[in-house]
Amino acid sequence: MKRREALKNIGFATSFFVATPTVLSLLQSCTSDAKTWVPEFFNQEQGVVLTKFVDIILPKTELPSATELNVPQFIDKYVNEVLETKQQEQIKSSFNVIIGELKTNPDDTIEKLSENNYKSVLDTYMLVKGDIDEERKSNPESESMTKSEFLNGLKSMCIMAYLNTEEIGEQVLKYDPIPSQYYCGNLQEMTGGLSYSPSS
């Protein structure tokens, strides 16, 4: 079965991501160097913006950043190879709207934008539980993603891709290579407080 058909109901626009073997193989195939990466689906400007956003969402700490684990490359491949044409068009359109929000001066180039520009857009439009998406509330029938839907979808996909990378799944989370039983008990006692890897 073709990848697109097998996963046609899994979409960026719905903020829903399932770690099927097909998706995991797609994730593990992303090995491009961030500095030389050329997006397959997004244009160069969108690729730069995607990279900046995911590293703000998941920056480098004692753990690798999202870009170090090829999360932008995965998102680009996922949109290009899995999503339907209509969803792809929605994402490109939404991306251009977000880029317009980033450029407080329309003559600015993406390279001139600071991290504060990105953080300001995320702070303005990223919703947390209980927040109301005023843009959706004012136009509930629109088929376009709101700025909040786009950014929350990006965040969701970024986090799920990150947690399903080989390095995080096997080196950081509790990894069971052959999950054959159901575990019930105190997480602190069983794993030292670590969650089980989604790819177990």
C-alpha positions in Angstrom: 0.0 0.0 0.0 1.3 3.4 -0.9 2.5 5.6 2.0 0.0 8.4 1.1 -2.9 6.0 1.1 -1.9 4.3 4.3 -1.6 7.6 6.2 -4.0 9.8 4.4 -6.0 10.6 7.6 -2.9 11.7 9.5 -2.4 15.4 9.0 -0.3 18.3 10.1 -3.5 20.4 10.0 -5.2 18.2 12.6 -2.1 18.3 15.0 -2.3 14.5 14.9 0.7 12.3 14.4 0.9 8.5 14.7 4.2 6.8 15.0 3.5 4.0 12.5 6.5 1.9 11.2 6.1 3.8 7.9 6.3 7.2 9.6 9.2 6.1 11.7 11.1 4.9 8.7 10.5 8.3 7.1 11.9 9.9 10.3 15.0 7.8 10.4 15.7 8.5 6.7 16.3 12.2 7.5 20.0 12.7 7.8 20.7 16.0 6.1 23.0 18.5 7.6 20.9 21.5 8.7 23.3 24.0 7.1 23.2 22.4 3.7 19.6 21.1 3.8 17.4 22.0 0.7 13.7 21.4 1.4 11.7 19.1 -0.8 8.3 20.7 -0.2 8.9 24.1 1.3 10.7 26.9 -0.4 14.0 28.1 0.9 12.5 30.9 2.9 9.9 28.6 4.5 12.7 26.1 5.3 14.6 28.8 7.2 11.5 29.8 9.2 10.7 26.1 9.9 14.2 25.6 11.2 14.1 28.7 13.5 10.7 27.8 14.9 11.5 24.1 15.8 14.7 25.2 17.5 12.8 27.7 19.6 10.2 25.1 20.5 12.9 22.5 21.3 16.2 24.3 21.8 19.5 22.7 22.7 19.9 22.0 26.4 21.6 18.9 27.9 19.7 17.2 25.1 20.1 17.9 21.4 18.0 20.6 19.7 15.3 19.7 17.2 17.5 20.6 14.3 20.3 18.4 15.5 17.9 15.5 15.2 16.6 16.5 11.7 13.1 17.4 12.8 12.7 20.2 10.1 13.8 17.7 7.4 11.2 15.2 8.7 8.4 17.7 8.8 9.2 18.7 5.2 9.3 15.1 4.0 6.1 14.3 5.9 4.2 17.1 4.3 5.6 16.3 0.9 5.1 12.5 0.9 2.2 11.9 3.2 -0.3 14.8 3.1 -2.9 15.3 0.4 -2.7 18.1 -2.0 -5.4 20.1 -0.3 -3.6 19.9 3.1 -0.3 20.8 1.4 -1.9 23.9 -0.1 -3.3 24.9 3.3 0.1 24.6 4.9 1.9 26.6 2.3 -0.8 29.3 2.5 -0.6 29.4 6.3 3.2 29.5 6.2 3.1 32.6 4.0 0.7 34.2 6.5 3.0 33.5 9.4 6.0 34.8 7.4 4.0 38.0 6.9 3.5 38.2 10.6 7.2 37.7 11.2 8.2 40.6 8.9 7.1 43.6 10.8 8.7 45.5 8.0 7.7 44.0 4.6 11.0 44.9 3.1 12.9 42.8 5.7 14.5 39.5 4.6 14.2 36.4 6.6 17.9 36.6 7.4 17.4 40.0 9.1 14.8 38.6 11.6 15.9 38.1 15.2 14.9 35.3 17.5 12.7 37.8 19.2 10.6 38.1 16.0 9.9 34.4 16.1 9.3 34.3 19.9 6.8 37.2 19.5 4.8 35.4 16.9 4.7 32.2 19.0 3.8 34.1 22.1 1.0 35.9 20.3 -0.6 32.9 18.5 0.4 29.7 20.2 -2.6 28.6 22.3 -2.6 26.6 25.5 -5.4 24.6 27.0 -8.4 26.8 27.7 -7.4 29.6 25.2 -9.9 30.6 22.6 -8.8 30.9 19.0 -10.5 34.2 18.1 -9.6 33.9 14.5 -11.5 30.5 14.3 -14.3 31.9 16.4 -14.9 34.8 14.0 -14.8 32.5 11.0 -15.8 28.9 12.0 -16.6 27.8 8.4 -13.2 28.7 7.0 -11.2 25.8 5.4 -8.0 27.7 6.0 -5.9 27.1 9.1 -5.8 29.9 11.6 -2.4 31.2 12.7 -2.9 29.4 16.0 -3.9 26.1 14.4 -0.9 26.3 12.1 1.6 27.0 15.0 0.0 24.5 17.4 0.1 21.9 14.7 3.7 22.7 14.0 4.5 22.4 17.7 2.7 19.0 18.0 4.5 17.5 15.0 7.8 18.9 16.2 7.5 17.3 19.7 6.2 13.9 18.4 9.0 13.7 15.7 11.6 14.6 18.4 10.3 11.9 20.8 10.4 9.3 18.1 13.9 9.9 16.9 16.3 7.0 17.6 18.5 9.0 19.8 15.7 10.3 22.1 13.8 7.0 22.0 16.8 4.8 22.9 19.2 7.1 24.8 16.9 9.3 26.8 13.5 7.6 27.3 13.1 4.1 28.7 13.4 1.8 25.7 12.0 -1.7 25.5 13.1 -3.1 22.1 10.6 -6.0 22.4 7.5 -4.7 24.2 5.8 -7.9 25.1 4.1 -7.1 28.3 1.9 -4.6 30.0 3.6 -2.6 32.8 1.6 -1.4 35.7 3.2 0.2 38.7 5.1 3.2 40.0 7.0 4.9 37.1 9.7 6.1 39.5 10.3 2.6 40.7 10.2 0.9 37.3 12.2 3.4 35.2 13.6 6.0 37.5 10.8 8.4 36.4 11.4 8.1 32.7 8.6 7.6 30.2 8.7 4.7 27.9 9.9 5.5 24.4 7.0 5.8 21.8 9.1 3.6 19.5 9.3 0.7 22.0 
